[in-house]
Amino acid sequence: MSHHWENRIKKMAEGIRRRVLAHTIARNGGYLSQACSSAEIFATLYGKILKLVPLDKPIVPGQFQGTPKPGLPAVTGSNYNGNGRWDCDNFILSPAQYALVLYAALIEAGRMDESGMDHYDRDGGTVEMIGAEHSPGMEVTTGSLGQGISQAAGIAWTRKIAGEAGRVVMFMSDGECQSGEFWEAVQAASFHRLGNMLIYVDVNGYQCDGIMSNVMKLEPFHKRLKSFGARVYRIDGHDIEKLVKLGKQPNAEEPTFILCDTDPCRGMDILKHRYPKFHYVRFTDQNEKAEYQQFYRKLNKLVNS
């Protein structure tokens, strides 16, 4: 029998996929396969795992205030998360192209107002297509893939020295783990015993150039990570109960990685004809767009039935 919270998180995950699909149709493009593979991870993070600062109501994203300089301090999206409180968690989104999925998760979790999506990818707005540090839910600009974990490790080290209770929780994609900077950061985090780091990796097997193993193999991924000194688990990334159980366990003496094997077409078989290029959906013509519109109506009918 499912727990009440499991049903709630399952609905959040379904909501994330539908929101990203609706946005993809409306904008004639979007990072849809990322939502398919990671929806349960994001729903679990914002619905059960992350220690977040309480909000009175969902936040309406503001305008970009300008490049930080003397008299104009940096503005980050941390107020959607732990907002720097000693007992709350940081959340670091490493693959910034997942920003659309993050925004959908924030809306589903009641932390960002739906109207924020009206500012998506518009000049002067903070709701960036490729998230930056001022975007909702983003705490740093992760830039080049593989860079985010280095920043996360630095934050975790600082929090450890300060004796803070909050963790640094991170989301990564498997493709970015091909970079040398990633492995250097894992080695450093393990050496400095950063047990306050919790990292979920979306192992969906694809990247912008197609099948990941054709670009550069990572397997046996879990064994490699263990050899670098990390605590590692490997699970079905759509299994909500396992995602929560591992995310709720006590800190170890080393960083914890949860490798989540996922399906880039989960819940949307319509994507399968795009094999092996799932990275970004842009419709080739109005007929294809109409097919996705029909699929979206079918999804909504199933949810409301």
Secondary structure, 3 states (H helix, E strand, C coil): CCCHHHHHHHHHHHHHHHHHHHHHHHHCCECHHHHHHHHHHHHHHHHHHCCCCCCCCCECCCECCCCCECCECCCCHHHHCCCCCCCCCEEEECCHHHHHHHHHHHHHCCCECHHHHHHCCCCCECCCCCCCCCCCCCCCCCCCCCCHHHHHHHHHHHHHHHCCCCCEEEEEECHHHHCHHHHHHHHHHHHCCCCCEEEEEEECCEECCEEHHHHCCCCCHHHHHHHCCCEEEEEECCCHHHHHHHHHCCCCCCCEEEEEECCCCCCCHHHHHHCCCCCCECCCCHHHHHHHHHHHHHHHHHHHC
